């Protein structure tokens, strides 16, 4: 699996900003930013926490640089 083959489907724009990561027509991760904390769980909500970070935004990323960095 190559990162460029993973599609992020933005399922909510704000409070929380969240995405489903799709690969080969299957959801492989759930990404969410809420209350200044960004998390990635696999394979879906309630799955194994594989990434977390505190960010400037509360319910959405404050800027595109921060969004791009964490969504990579």
OpenMM code with the backbone's topology and positions (N, CA, C; nanometers):
from openmm import Vec3, app, unit

residues = "UNK UNK UNK UNK UNK UNK UNK UNK UNK UNK UNK UNK UNK UNK UNK UNK UNK UNK UNK UNK UNK UNK UNK UNK UNK UNK UNK UNK UNK UNK UNK UNK UNK UNK UNK UNK UNK UNK UNK UNK UNK UNK UNK UNK UNK UNK UNK UNK UNK UNK UNK UNK UNK UNK UNK UNK UNK UNK UNK UNK UNK UNK UNK UNK UNK UNK UNK UNK UNK UNK UNK UNK".split()
positions = [
    Vec3(0.0856, -0.1175, 0.0000),
    Vec3(0.0000, 0.0000, 0.0000),
    Vec3(0.0899, 0.1234, 0.0000),
    Vec3(0.0651, 0.2140, -0.0930),
    Vec3(0.1384, 0.3389, -0.1021),
    Vec3(0.0494, 0.4513, -0.0498),
    Vec3(0.1066, 0.5469, 0.0238),
    Vec3(0.0241, 0.6561, 0.0778),
    Vec3(-0.0595, 0.7273, -0.0270),
    Vec3(-0.0081, 0.7412, -0.1487),
    Vec3(-0.0852, 0.8115, -0.2520),
    Vec3(-0.2064, 0.7316, -0.2992),
    Vec3(-0.2153, 0.6053, -0.2613),
    Vec3(-0.3304, 0.5229, -0.2975),
    Vec3(-0.4425, 0.5317, -0.1943),
    Vec3(-0.4173, 0.5981, -0.0831),
    Vec3(-0.5170, 0.6151, 0.0223),
    Vec3(-0.5941, 0.7446, -0.0039),
    Vec3(-0.7263, 0.7350, -0.0026),
    Vec3(-0.8128, 0.8508, -0.0253),
    Vec3(-0.8730, 0.8920, 0.1077),
    Vec3(-0.8651, 1.0228, 0.1388),
    Vec3(-0.9297, 1.0745, 0.2584),
    Vec3(-1.0646, 1.1328, 0.2220),
    Vec3(-1.1675, 1.0792, 0.2836),
    Vec3(-1.3044, 1.1259, 0.2616),
    Vec3(-1.3446, 1.2100, 0.3820),
    Vec3(-1.3572, 1.3419, 0.3623),
    Vec3(-1.3930, 1.4323, 0.4716),
    Vec3(-1.5407, 1.4133, 0.5024),
    Vec3(-1.5697, 1.3600, 0.6205),
    Vec3(-1.7073, 1.3287, 0.6569),
    Vec3(-1.7724, 1.4364, 0.7422),
    Vec3(-1.6910, 1.5276, 0.7969),
    Vec3(-1.7438, 1.6402, 0.8748),
    Vec3(-1.6418, 1.7527, 0.8686),
    Vec3(-1.6891, 1.8755, 0.8464),
    Vec3(-1.5992, 1.9892, 0.8249),
    Vec3(-1.5485, 2.0532, 0.9536),
    Vec3(-1.6309, 2.0541, 1.0582),
    Vec3(-1.5933, 2.1262, 1.1797),
    Vec3(-1.6674, 2.0684, 1.2999),
    Vec3(-1.5984, 2.0676, 1.4098),
    Vec3(-1.6526, 2.0284, 1.5420),
    Vec3(-1.7213, 1.8925, 1.5438),
    Vec3(-1.6547, 1.7853, 1.5167),
    Vec3(-1.5132, 1.7727, 1.4856),
    Vec3(-1.4881, 1.7688, 1.3347),
    Vec3(-1.3669, 1.8058, 1.2952),
    Vec3(-1.3219, 1.7808, 1.1580),
    Vec3(-1.2825, 1.6335, 1.1550),
    Vec3(-1.3389, 1.5574, 1.0620),
    Vec3(-1.3092, 1.4142, 1.0604),
    Vec3(-1.3074, 1.3585, 0.9196),
    Vec3(-1.2365, 1.2475, 0.9057),
    Vec3(-1.2142, 1.1837, 0.7770),
    Vec3(-1.2195, 1.0326, 0.7927),
    Vec3(-1.2578, 0.9649, 0.6849),
    Vec3(-1.2373, 0.8209, 0.6713),
    Vec3(-1.1241, 0.8040, 0.5712),
    Vec3(-1.0302, 0.7167, 0.6024),
    Vec3(-0.9232, 0.6832, 0.5080),
    Vec3(-0.9679, 0.5584, 0.4336),
    Vec3(-0.9712, 0.5671, 0.3008),
    Vec3(-1.0211, 0.4585, 0.2164),
    Vec3(-0.9061, 0.4038, 0.1320),
    Vec3(-0.8953, 0.2718, 0.1305),
    Vec3(-0.7974, 0.2052, 0.0448),
    Vec3(-0.8651, 0.0835, -0.0164),
    Vec3(-0.8616, 0.0754, -0.1472),
    Vec3(-0.9197, -0.0390, -0.2184),
    Vec3(-1.0655, -0.0616, -0.1776),
    Vec3(-1.1431, 0.0492, -0.1721),
    Vec3(-1.2859, 0.0476, -0.1382),
    Vec3(-1.3170, 0.0030, 0.0045),
    Vec3(-1.2189, 0.0029, 0.0926),
    Vec3(-1.2419, -0.0341, 0.2323),
    Vec3(-1.1928, 0.0773, 0.3241),
    Vec3(-1.2668, 0.1016, 0.4323),
    Vec3(-1.2225, 0.1981, 0.5326),
    Vec3(-1.1106, 0.1354, 0.6138),
    Vec3(-0.9963, 0.2071, 0.6188),
    Vec3(-0.8814, 0.1535, 0.6928),
    Vec3(-0.8461, 0.2381, 0.8145),
    Vec3(-0.9049, 0.3605, 0.8249),
    Vec3(-0.8748, 0.4448, 0.9405),
    Vec3(-0.9800, 0.5534, 0.9560),
    Vec3(-0.9901, 0.6022, 1.0794),
    Vec3(-1.0798, 0.7112, 1.1155),
    Vec3(-0.9934, 0.8223, 1.1751),
    Vec3(-1.0000, 0.9425, 1.1174),
    Vec3(-0.9197, 1.0562, 1.1608),
    Vec3(-1.0134, 1.1624, 1.2161),
    Vec3(-0.9771, 1.2192, 1.3323),
    Vec3(-1.0683, 1.3142, 1.3965),
    Vec3(-0.9907, 1.4201, 1.4743),
    Vec3(-1.0390, 1.5441, 1.4616),
    Vec3(-0.9839, 1.6555, 1.5391),
    Vec3(-1.0958, 1.7153, 1.6225),
    Vec3(-1.0795, 1.7089, 1.7533),
    Vec3(-1.1793, 1.7645, 1.8434),
    Vec3(-1.1107, 1.8155, 1.9694),
    Vec3(-1.1518, 1.9320, 2.0160),
    Vec3(-1.0966, 1.9926, 2.1381),
    Vec3(-0.9445, 2.0007, 2.1350),
    Vec3(-0.8889, 2.0327, 2.0174),
    Vec3(-0.7456, 2.0516, 2.0051),
    Vec3(-0.6634, 1.9240, 2.0040),
    Vec3(-0.7287, 1.8105, 1.9882),
    Vec3(-0.6575, 1.6824, 1.9871),
    Vec3(-0.6936, 1.6053, 1.8595),
    Vec3(-0.5913, 1.5703, 1.7819),
    Vec3(-0.6091, 1.4969, 1.6561),
    Vec3(-0.5714, 1.3512, 1.6789),
    Vec3(-0.6585, 1.2587, 1.6381),
    Vec3(-0.6321, 1.1157, 1.6545),
    Vec3(-0.6604, 1.0402, 1.5252),
    Vec3(-0.5912, 0.9290, 1.5109),
    Vec3(-0.6161, 0.8353, 1.4014),
    Vec3(-0.6341, 0.6980, 1.4640),
    Vec3(-0.7473, 0.6354, 1.4348),
    Vec3(-0.7781, 0.5016, 1.4852),
    Vec3(-0.7954, 0.4064, 1.3680),
    Vec3(-0.7467, 0.2854, 1.3824),
    Vec3(-0.7575, 0.1828, 1.2777),
    Vec3(-0.8258, 0.0600, 1.3318),
    Vec3(-0.9132, -0.0026, 1.2571),
    Vec3(-0.9529, 0.0335, 1.1218),
    Vec3(-1.0671, 0.1339, 1.1165),
    Vec3(-1.1275, 0.1695, 1.2315),
    Vec3(-1.2419, 0.2589, 1.2332),
    Vec3(-1.2578, 0.3165, 1.3731),
    Vec3(-1.3672, 0.3862, 1.3981),
    Vec3(-1.3964, 0.4428, 1.5296),
    Vec3(-1.3851, 0.3343, 1.6359),
    Vec3(-1.3151, 0.3631, 1.7435),
    Vec3(-1.3006, 0.2662, 1.8507),
    Vec3(-1.1901, 0.1648, 1.8270),
    Vec3(-1.1228, 0.1772, 1.7135),
    Vec3(-1.0135, 0.0855, 1.6824),
    Vec3(-0.8860, 0.1247, 1.7550),
    Vec3(-0.7773, 0.0650, 1.7156),
    Vec3(-0.6466, 0.0887, 1.7773),
    Vec3(-0.5996, 0.2299, 1.7455),
    Vec3(-0.5577, 0.3031, 1.8473),
    Vec3(-0.5043, 0.4372, 1.8295),
    Vec3(-0.3639, 0.4254, 1.7709),
    Vec3(-0.3423, 0.4828, 1.6512),
    Vec3(-0.2124, 0.4719, 1.5853),
    Vec3(-0.1396, 0.6054, 1.5747),
    Vec3(-0.2108, 0.7171, 1.6013),
    Vec3(-0.1477, 0.8482, 1.5960),
    Vec3(-0.2311, 0.9454, 1.6777),
    Vec3(-0.1645, 1.0340, 1.7499),
    Vec3(-0.2348, 1.1415, 1.8198),
    Vec3(-0.1420, 1.2609, 1.8322),
    Vec3(-0.2020, 1.3796, 1.8327),
    Vec3(-0.1246, 1.5024, 1.8442),
    Vec3(-0.2142, 1.6149, 1.8949),
    Vec3(-0.1556, 1.7038, 1.9711),
    Vec3(-0.2244, 1.8262, 2.0095),
    Vec3(-0.2004, 1.9280, 1.8992),
    Vec3(-0.3056, 1.9987, 1.8600),
    Vec3(-0.2962, 2.0947, 1.7493),
    Vec3(-0.3534, 2.2294, 1.7922),
    Vec3(-0.3304, 2.3312, 1.7092),
    Vec3(-0.3781, 2.4660, 1.7400),
    Vec3(-0.5299, 2.4774, 1.7299),
    Vec3(-0.5891, 2.4105, 1.6332),
    Vec3(-0.7334, 2.4193, 1.6139),
    Vec3(-0.8107, 2.3478, 1.7226),
    Vec3(-0.9350, 2.3900, 1.7436),
    Vec3(-1.0192, 2.3259, 1.8446),
    Vec3(-1.1053, 2.2177, 1.7807),
    Vec3(-1.1910, 2.2549, 1.6858),
    Vec3(-1.2775, 2.1587, 1.6192),
    Vec3(-1.2422, 2.1406, 1.4735),
    Vec3(-1.1430, 2.2189, 1.4282),
    Vec3(-1.0915, 2.2063, 1.2926),
    Vec3(-0.9488, 2.2614, 1.2924),
    Vec3(-0.8724, 2.2256, 1.1919),
    Vec3(-0.7357, 2.2764, 1.1831),
    Vec3(-0.7389, 2.4275, 1.1608),
    Vec3(-0.6476, 2.4998, 1.2250),
    Vec3(-0.6421, 2.6456, 1.2119),
    Vec3(-0.5862, 2.6913, 1.0781),
    Vec3(-0.5011, 2.6078, 1.0149),
    Vec3(-0.4409, 2.6502, 0.8890),
    Vec3(-0.4087, 2.5290, 0.8018),
    Vec3(-0.3891, 2.5550, 0.6756),
    Vec3(-0.3629, 2.4465, 0.5795),
    Vec3(-0.2300, 2.3770, 0.6055),
    Vec3(-0.1299, 2.4508, 0.6544),
    Vec3(0.0000, 2.3898, 0.6844),
    Vec3(-0.0160, 2.2817, 0.7919),
    Vec3(-0.0884, 2.3142, 0.8968),
    Vec3(-0.1111, 2.2182, 1.0050),
    Vec3(-0.1936, 2.0982, 0.9537),
    Vec3(-0.2956, 2.1258, 0.8752),
    Vec3(-0.3785, 2.0189, 0.8195),
    Vec3(-0.2944, 1.9262, 0.7334),
    Vec3(-0.2177, 1.9834, 0.6422),
    Vec3(-0.1336, 1.9036, 0.5522),
    Vec3(-0.0328, 1.8188, 0.6302),
    Vec3(0.0298, 1.8777, 0.7311),
    Vec3(0.1280, 1.8059, 0.8114),
    Vec3(0.0669, 1.6818, 0.8783),
    Vec3(-0.0450, 1.6993, 0.9437),
    Vec3(-0.1055, 1.5883, 1.0198),
    Vec3(-0.1782, 1.4877, 0.9311),
    Vec3(-0.2293, 1.5305, 0.8180),
    Vec3(-0.2978, 1.4352, 0.7303),
    Vec3(-0.2006, 1.3522, 0.6465),
    Vec3(-0.0744, 1.3913, 0.6417),
    Vec3(0.0254, 1.3106, 0.5720),
    Vec3(0.0441, 1.1803, 0.6439),
] * unit.nanometer
topology = app.Topology()
chain = topology.addChain("A")
for resn in residues:
    res = topology.addResidue(resn, chain)
    for name in ("N", "CA", "C"):
        topology.addAtom(name, app.Element.getBySymbol(name[0]), res)
